[in-house]
């Protein structure tokens, strides 16, 4: 019986790993096959591709790509793509279980797993479940994309504002806010993900009080021209303490209405639904009849459910832009 070896990828293995995944995955992934996306997600700072592999008799039998949330010696990571050769699914699960040790990683998570694979991660003792979805309606006479159950706007607090962070360099002086949440994101990550992303334009907002940074909020506006009917604002990240979020309700409402958007939505796990409600957001419950479309270019008038896993659920949060999500639908 062949011995299985688990290791991190080496310098110069990029092409071999891409070829292995293309051969064993059920579609060609733009993240791997478009050079600008591969470089953004998987090109390590030292040039070594951010992958772990399992080998038998010198041949790959599984590979997993990962994305760093920070540059710490013990980083937090998102698993992005995970592939096993036919007949080696068990080895693929073993590679996933080995990943924290290979990387000396603390928190390991993945955004957008297939729902029928949740039991695999639960077998490892990890948490795997649906990613909750929240929304706030804009002040409009008609809604062309959303089909909410009720046209009501929860009240919001008005005591904390948001100022746009104009340039990636400004993050250095601002630093990072206090938060118990994991994965722990740093300035390097913020600059790479939101200011240097090769396709989308993001707006990064800072909440400050008495000169102290309390939170970052990241939004992305999809224009009416892009959807063909109405604008939508996506709230794709929040970094700060839970208690800060309700205080930003009016500021978020202002961003929503300044864009003339139908709604602002947010996929998030880890922040309680009552905190989102206090910030003015309603939870969309799976199967409740409410439709808050996720695919907008072109619009697909149905809900999208995401599922995730994490090896350490305590204090864990996940947003739409975490890992390799919130990206254009490219071929």
C-alpha positions in Angstrom: 0.0 0.0 0.0 1.4 3.4 -1.0 2.4 5.8 1.7 0.8 9.2 1.6 2.9 12.4 2.1 1.4 15.7 3.1 3.4 18.9 2.4 3.3 22.5 1.3 3.9 23.4 -2.3 7.4 24.3 -3.4 8.7 27.1 -5.6 8.0 26.4 -9.3 5.1 24.0 -8.7 2.4 26.4 -9.9 1.9 24.9 -13.4 1.9 21.3 -12.1 -0.7 22.1 -9.4 -2.9 24.0 -11.9 -2.8 21.0 -14.3 -3.7 18.6 -11.6 -6.7 20.6 -10.4 -7.9 21.1 -14.0 -7.7 17.4 -14.6 -9.6 16.4 -11.5 -12.1 19.2 -10.9 -15.4 19.3 -12.7 -14.9 22.7 -14.3 -12.0 25.0 -15.2 -11.7 27.5 -12.3 -11.0 31.2 -13.3 -9.2 31.6 -10.0 -6.5 29.2 -11.3 -6.6 29.8 -15.0 -6.8 33.6 -15.2 -3.3 34.8 -14.4 -4.4 38.0 -12.6 -6.7 36.0 -10.2 -4.1 33.3 -9.6 -1.5 35.9 -8.7 -4.0 37.8 -6.4 -5.2 34.7 -4.5 -2.4 32.2 -4.6 1.0 33.8 -5.4 2.8 33.8 -2.1 4.9 36.8 -1.1 8.1 34.6 -1.5 6.9 33.3 -4.9 5.9 29.9 -3.5 2.3 29.0 -4.5 -0.1 29.0 -1.5 -1.1 25.3 -1.8 -0.7 22.1 0.2 -0.6 18.8 -1.6 -0.9 15.1 -0.8 1.4 12.7 -2.7 1.5 9.0 -3.3 4.5 7.5 -5.2 5.6 11.0 -6.1 2.3 11.9 -7.7 -0.4 14.4 -6.5 -3.5 12.8 -5.2 -5.0 15.9 -3.6 -4.3 19.6 -3.5 -5.8 22.5 -1.5 -5.2 26.2 -2.1 -5.4 28.7 0.7 -5.6 32.5 1.3 -4.0 34.3 4.1 -6.0 36.6 6.4 -2.8 38.1 7.9 1.0 37.9 7.9 1.4 36.5 11.4 3.7 33.5 12.2 0.6 31.6 13.2 -1.8 32.9 10.5 -5.5 32.5 9.9 -6.4 31.1 6.5 -9.3 30.4 4.2 -9.2 27.3 2.1 -10.1 28.3 -1.4 -10.0 25.3 -3.7 -9.8 21.6 -2.6 -9.5 18.7 -5.1 -8.8 15.0 -4.7 -8.1 12.6 -7.5 -10.8 10.0 -8.3 -10.8 7.4 -5.6 -8.9 9.5 -3.1 -11.6 11.5 -1.4 -10.4 10.1 2.0 -6.9 11.4 1.3 -8.4 14.8 0.5 -10.1 14.9 3.8 -6.8 13.9 5.5 -5.0 16.8 3.7 -7.6 19.2 5.0 -7.1 17.9 8.5 -3.3 18.2 8.1 -3.5 21.8 6.8 -3.4 23.6 10.2 -0.3 21.7 11.2 1.5 22.2 7.8 0.9 26.0 8.0 1.1 26.4 11.8 -2.3 28.0 11.2 -4.7 28.9 14.0 -8.1 29.4 12.3 -8.9 27.5 9.1 -12.2 28.2 7.3 -13.8 28.0 3.9 -16.5 30.1 2.3 -18.9 28.5 -0.2 -18.7 24.8 0.4 -21.2 22.4 -1.1 -24.0 21.7 1.4 -23.7 17.9 1.1 -20.1 18.1 2.2 -20.9 19.7 5.6 -20.9 16.2 7.2 -17.3 15.7 6.1 -16.1 18.7 8.1 -18.3 17.9 11.0 -16.6 14.4 11.0 -13.4 16.3 11.7 -15.0 18.0 14.6 -15.3 21.3 12.8 -18.4 23.6 12.4 -20.1 23.5 9.0 -23.5 25.2 8.2 -25.4 27.7 6.2 -24.2 31.3 6.0 -26.9 33.7 7.2 -28.2 36.5 5.0 -29.3 40.0 6.1 -30.7 43.0 4.2 -32.0 46.6 4.6 -34.4 48.0 2.0 -33.8 51.4 0.4 -36.4 54.1 0.4 -38.1 53.5 -2.9 -41.6 53.4 -4.4 -40.9 50.2 -6.3 -38.6 47.2 -6.0 -37.5 45.5 -9.2 -34.9 43.0 -7.8 -36.0 42.3 -4.2 -39.2 40.7 -3.1 -39.3 41.3 0.6 -42.0 39.8 2.9 -42.8 43.2 4.3 -41.8 46.8 3.3 -40.7 48.0 6.7 -37.5 49.7 7.7 -36.2 48.9 11.3 -35.2 52.0 13.1 -31.5 52.9 13.3 -29.2 54.7 15.7 -27.6 58.0 14.6 -24.6 58.5 16.9 -21.6 57.2 14.9 -20.5 58.2 11.3 -18.4 56.6 8.6 -15.6 58.3 6.7 -14.3 56.9 3.5 -10.7 55.7 3.5 -9.4 57.3 0.3 -6.2 55.4 -0.2 -4.5 52.2 0.8 -1.7 54.2 2.4 -4.1 55.7 4.9 -4.6 52.3 6.5 -1.1 52.4 7.9 -1.8 55.5 10.1 -5.3 54.2 11.0 -4.2 50.7 11.9 -6.7 48.0 12.8 -9.6 48.3 15.3 -10.0 46.2 18.4 -12.1 43.1 17.7 -12.5 39.6 19.2 -13.4 38.3 15.8 -11.4 35.7 13.9 -10.0 35.3 11.3 -7.7 38.2 12.4 -7.2 40.6 9.5 -4.3 43.0 9.3 -3.4 46.1 7.2 -1.6 44.0 4.7 -4.8 42.0 4.1 -7.0 45.1 3.9 -4.7 46.7 1.3 -4.4 43.6 -0.8 -8.1 42.6 -0.7 -9.9 45.9 -1.1 -7.5 48.4 -2.7 -5.6 46.1 -5.0 -8.2 43.7 -6.2 -7.9 43.3 -10.0 -11.6 43.6 -10.8 -14.1 45.1 -8.3 -13.9 48.6 -6.8 -14.6 48.6 -3.0 -15.3 51.5 -0.7 -13.6 51.2 2.7 -15.1 53.2 5.5 -13.7 54.0 8.9 -15.7 54.6 12.1 -13.8 56.7 14.7 -14.7 58.3 18.0 -12.5 60.7 19.9 -9.6 59.9 17.6 -9.9 56.2 18.2 -10.6 53.7 15.3 -13.6 51.6 16.2 -14.4 49.7 13.0 -14.0 49.3 9.3 -16.9 48.7 7.0 -16.4 47.6 3.4 -19.1 48.0 0.7 -19.4 47.5 -3.0 -22.0 49.2 -5.1 -23.5 47.4 -8.2 -24.9 50.2 -10.4 -28.3 50.3 -12.0 -26.5 50.2 -15.3 -24.9 46.9 -14.4 -28.1 45.3 -13.2 -30.3 46.9 -15.9 -32.9 48.2 -13.4 -31.7 49.3 -9.9 -28.5 49.7 -7.9 -27.6 47.4 -5.0 -25.0 47.9 -2.2 -23.2 44.9 -0.8 -21.8 45.1 2.7 -19.0 42.6 2.3 -16.9 43.1 5.5 -17.1 44.6 9.0 -14.1 44.6 11.3 -14.8 45.8 14.9 -16.7 44.8 18.0 -20.3 43.7 17.7 -21.5 46.7 19.9 -20.2 49.2 17.2 -22.4 47.8 14.4 -25.8 49.1 15.7 -24.3 52.5 16.2 -23.5 52.6 12.4 -27.1 52.0 11.4 -27.8 55.5 10.2 -24.5 55.8 8.4 -25.1 52.6 6.5 -28.6 53.8 5.7 -27.1 57.0 4.3 -24.7 55.0 2.0 -27.6 52.9 0.8 -29.8 55.9 0.0 -27.0 58.0 -1.5 -26.5 55.2 -4.0 -30.2 55.2 -4.7 -30.1 51.4 -4.1 -32.9 49.0 -3.8 -31.3 47.3 -0.8 -28.1 46.7 1.1 -27.4 43.1 1.9 -24.8 41.2 3.8 -23.9 37.5 4.2 -22.5 37.0 7.7 -21.9 34.2 10.2 -20.9 35.0 13.8 -22.6 38.3 14.5 -26.0 37.6 16.1 -29.2 38.4 14.3 -30.3 40.8 17.0 -27.2 42.9 16.5 -28.0 43.1 12.8 -31.6 44.0 13.6 -30.3 46.8 15.9 -28.3 48.0 12.9 -31.4 48.1 10.8 -31.0 44.8 8.9 -33.6 42.1 8.6 -32.6 38.4 8.4 -33.7 36.5 5.4 -34.6 33.0 6.6 -34.2 30.2 4.2 -37.6 29.2 2.8 -39.5 32.2 4.2 -40.6 33.4 0.8 -38.4 36.5 0.7 -36.2 37.0 -2.3 -33.0 39.1 -2.0 -31.0 38.3 -5.2 -27.3 37.6 -5.0 -26.5 37.3 -8.7 -27.1 40.7 -10.3 -25.2 40.9 -13.6 -27.5 39.8 -15.1 -30.1 39.6 -12.3 -31.2 36.2 -11.2 -34.4 36.6 -9.2 -33.8 33.9 -6.7 -31.9 33.5 -3.4 -28.4 32.0 -3.1 -27.5 30.0 -0.1 -23.8 29.7 1.0 -22.3 27.2 3.4 -19.0 27.4 5.2 -16.8 25.6 7.7 -14.4 26.6 10.4 -12.2 24.6 12.7 -12.6 27.1 15.5 -16.1 28.5 15.8 -15.5 30.6 19.0 -15.5 34.3 18.0 -15.5 33.3 14.4 -17.1 35.6 11.8 -17.4 35.2 8.0 -18.5 37.7 5.4 -19.2 37.6 1.7 -15.7 38.8 0.7 -13.8 36.3 2.9 -11.8 33.7 1.1 -12.3 33.8 -2.6 -15.9 35.0 -2.7 -17.4 38.3 -3.9 -15.8 38.0 -7.3 -17.0 38.5 -10.8 -18.5 35.6 -12.8 -15.6 35.1 -15.2 -14.7 32.2 -17.5 
